[in-house]
Every structure is written in C-alpha cells, then in structure tokens.
C-alpha cells in the first residue's frame, strides 16, 4: 500500500457486500481514520432464515471500526449522525442505496465511489456480470464523485486490463475488488494533493447493467459457444446458469469453448475435463457443474460419476 501517511480528515465508509471488504481493509491499512462503516441491516439468509450481518459489518468489527446499520441512510436522523463525525470524505463501495443531496452535502471533500466497470459503460447494479455477458475486451474499475444520479458523477480515475475469457464473475469480482481497493486509496491521496481533475461522463456512451433475475438463468444451447460461455460465466457462481439433464436441474458454473457440432444441448463426447455439449455454433466443455442437491464438482468427476453420457440431451429447466 506504500508509506502510511497522516490523513487530513476522517472518513465515513458505506459498503455492504464482499466486494467492498478489501476497500475498507485497504483504507484502514493506509492510515486513514474510518470513523464509521455504514452497511445494510442484518438480513435473514439461508434455509433457516437466520439473521446474518453483512460482510462489511463483519470486517469492520474485526478492524475495530464502529458500525452503523440504518434501514434508510437518507433519513434526516441518520444524516445528522453521520454529519457529527465531521468527515472529509464519504467513501462508497457496493453499498446498495442511492445517496440524496442532504447526505452528499455532509463531507467537505465530497463523496467518492468505487464502481466495478469502465464508466460510462455498465452503469447500474450488475456491472461485472454485464462486462462478461456483453463480451467486452477489457474490464476495470472507476473511481468517481457521487451525484444524485445512478453512477453518473464525474470520473476521477480508471484502471483497465484485458478480460480473460476463462474468468467467471466470481473470478473477476475478486480481482476488481483487490485492485479497486488500491485505486481508491490512490484516488483519495490524489484528491487531497490536487493531482486529479474530475471529468464529466459522456452520457451518449452510457450503457446499463440489469439486475440479475431468474429469467436470465436458463442456458440457451441454441446460441453460439461463445455466447453460452458468456452467459454461464456472467452468472457464476451465483445465481448460476441452469439446464436440465434427465429431468434434474444442473447448475453450470464454468465452461470452455471447444471444437464440436451437433444438436444444440446434446452431449457429443466426453473428455477429461468434462462432457462436450453442442451449441448452435461450436461446442463447450462443462468444466464445473453443480448437480441438483449436491456440491459443485469438476466436469470430469461428473462424467466419471455417471452424471453425463454421450447422447444425453441438456434441456431448459422446469419453471420454479
């Protein structure tokens, strides 16, 4: 992270998901004073519907940072509480609520957001999935000043890298979270030292990412092998792309385009890495799958366990 410096003023951090944890950790490690970590309230999760704290809440408590869990961060009482910290910046990473003008007026230096796409491309709730699904050649992070729009504020800094076609959303989010944490720390330093000039986004180039819904999960084997790969990897590991084999659901987590042809959805051969399934154009190897009621496994193990044989047909899963 470089040499630890004396921060000019305290920060209030707003984040919820696992993606935000490296940023919080990096800010603390760099010597920033994080007065409070604001995160979503505990939510019921899992089959038992037990209340669980967010990843940011768990990380903040481990770091000794005070935690605030308002249901609505824009409530006047919450804005007043956060104003009491006298923050130089609000720092927002995967928080989950839009910030309104009274809250944005609290920090004297502004509100800085880390967004996991190369804005103005892929504004909205699922930028990493959209980067993969849309077949982008590059992925990257953007730091920006927050305004009242959705990912519309002025850009501060960006970092891009070639997108590995083997990467799932989980793989890509992990890299973006780590590298974005460093970019965020660098951005705050550059703002304080006057080494960055905010630049307006070109709204004409903006695209929007969709929230991931159940209608996006069924695999369309009639598409090309590359389109099938992009869909599957964009949804992996959760919620996961779905198909059906022998009347049972199969979650497909990772594939690799290979040579092959045949009826879309038909297993045309089996190889060491897994069953080879024909697509509308080309074929894919099922490298990682999760059979219904079981844990994720390699495609080769799936074949060796009798899960797929040559001639089997993968079809659309039954509706929920």
Secondary structure, DSSP 8 states (H G I E B T S, - for coil): --S----SS-EEEEE-SHHHHHHHHHHHHTT--EEEEE----EEETTTTEEE--HHHHHHHHHT--EE--S-TTSHHHHHHHHTT--SEEEEES--S---HHHHTT-SS-EEEEESS-TTTTEES-HHHHHHHTT-SEEEEEEEE--SSSS-S-EEEEEEEE--TT--HHHHHHHHHHHHHHHHHHHHHHHHTT----B---GGG--EE----GGG-B--TTSBHHHHHHHHHHTTTTT-EEEEETTEEEEEEEEEEES--SSTTBEEEEETTEEEEE-SBSEEEEEEEEETTS--EEHHHHHHTTS--TT-BEE-----
